[in-house]
Amino acid sequence: MSPQRTDLLRGTLDLLILKTLNLEPLHGVGISRRITQITREAFQVSFGSLFPSLHRMEEKGWVEAEWRASENNRRAKYYRLTASGRAQLKAEEREWNQVVKIMTAAVESA
């Protein structure tokens, strides 16, 4: 990908957050860093996008949060996947794979 800013498709942020939290509980900055890392710096999620998504996911029961000390001994809200969140991750992965197949076919068509 080019070094320019790349916008996320609508809905892909949820998938990236769920995928990130599937590995281990993380605080917001950790989630943002992990997304940047797993996308090889193609996506850098702003806190203005990340935290509203996390709050929405918390309301839907996909993630739970607890306050605890971070690695630098500051108080941080850590998010972890719930059973419902793991089920949602599987559903999001299926949907994403379907979108990829459709878009690949469309782009490769004559």
C-alpha positions as CSV (number, residue, x, y, z in Angstrom):
1,M,0.0,0.0,0.0
2,S,1.1,3.5,-0.6
3,P,2.4,5.5,2.4
4,Q,-0.7,7.8,2.1
5,R,-3.5,7.6,4.6
6,T,-5.8,4.7,3.8
7,D,-9.4,4.9,4.9
8,L,-11.1,1.8,6.4
9,L,-14.2,0.5,4.8
10,R,-17.3,0.9,6.9
11,G,-17.5,-2.0,9.3
12,T,-13.9,-3.2,9.0
13,L,-12.9,-1.4,12.2
14,D,-15.2,-3.7,14.2
15,L,-13.5,-6.7,12.6
16,L,-10.1,-5.4,13.3
17,I,-10.9,-4.6,16.9
18,L,-12.5,-8.0,17.5
19,K,-9.6,-9.7,15.9
20,T,-7.1,-7.7,18.0
21,L,-8.9,-8.5,21.2
22,N,-9.2,-12.2,20.3
23,L,-5.5,-12.5,21.2
24,E,-5.5,-10.8,24.6
25,P,-7.2,-8.0,26.6
26,L,-5.8,-4.6,25.7
27,H,-6.4,-0.9,26.5
28,G,-7.3,1.6,23.8
29,V,-3.8,2.7,22.9
30,G,-2.7,-1.0,22.8
31,I,-5.6,-1.8,20.4
32,S,-4.7,1.1,18.2
33,R,-1.0,0.1,18.1
34,R,-1.9,-3.6,17.4
35,I,-4.1,-2.6,14.5
36,T,-1.3,-0.5,13.0
37,Q,1.0,-3.5,13.5
38,I,-1.2,-6.2,12.0
39,T,-2.0,-4.1,9.0
40,R,1.7,-3.3,8.5
41,E,1.0,0.3,9.1
42,A,-1.6,0.6,6.4
43,F,-4.3,1.7,9.0
44,Q,-3.8,4.0,11.9
45,V,-7.0,4.2,13.9
46,S,-7.7,7.6,15.5
47,F,-9.0,7.6,19.1
48,G,-12.0,9.5,17.8
49,S,-13.0,6.4,15.8
50,L,-11.7,3.7,18.2
51,F,-13.4,4.7,21.4
52,P,-16.9,5.2,20.0
53,S,-16.6,1.7,18.4
54,L,-15.4,0.2,21.7
55,H,-18.3,1.8,23.6
56,R,-20.8,0.5,21.0
57,M,-19.3,-3.0,21.2
58,E,-19.5,-2.8,25.0
59,E,-23.2,-1.9,24.8
60,K,-23.8,-4.8,22.4
61,G,-22.1,-7.2,24.8
62,W,-19.2,-8.1,22.5
63,V,-16.6,-6.7,24.8
64,E,-16.3,-6.2,28.5
65,A,-14.0,-3.6,30.2
66,E,-12.2,-3.2,33.5
67,W,-9.9,-0.6,34.9
68,R,-6.4,-1.7,35.8
69,A,-2.8,-0.6,35.7
70,S,-1.1,-0.5,32.3
71,E,2.4,-1.5,31.6
72,N,3.7,2.0,32.5
73,N,1.6,1.8,35.8
74,R,-1.1,4.2,34.7
75,R,-4.8,3.5,35.1
76,A,-6.3,2.3,31.8
77,K,-9.5,0.6,30.7
78,Y,-8.8,-2.8,29.3
79,Y,-11.2,-4.5,26.9
80,R,-11.6,-8.2,26.4
81,L,-13.9,-10.3,24.2
82,T,-17.0,-12.0,25.6
83,A,-18.4,-15.2,24.2
84,S,-20.8,-13.1,22.2
85,G,-17.8,-11.1,20.9
86,R,-16.1,-14.3,19.7
87,A,-19.3,-15.4,17.9
88,Q,-19.5,-11.9,16.3
89,L,-15.8,-12.2,15.2
90,K,-16.6,-15.4,13.4
91,A,-19.6,-13.8,11.7
92,E,-17.6,-10.7,10.7
93,E,-14.8,-12.9,9.3
94,R,-17.4,-14.9,7.2
95,E,-18.9,-11.7,5.9
96,W,-15.5,-10.1,5.2
97,N,-14.4,-13.2,3.2
98,Q,-17.6,-13.0,1.2
99,V,-17.0,-9.3,0.4
100,V,-13.4,-10.2,-0.6
101,K,-14.6,-12.9,-3.0
102,I,-17.2,-10.6,-4.6
103,M,-14.8,-7.7,-5.0
104,T,-12.1,-9.9,-6.4
105,A,-14.5,-11.3,-9.0
106,A,-15.7,-7.8,-9.8
107,V,-12.1,-6.3,-10.2
108,E,-10.9,-9.3,-12.2
109,S,-13.8,-9.3,-14.6
110,A,-13.4,-8.0,-18.1
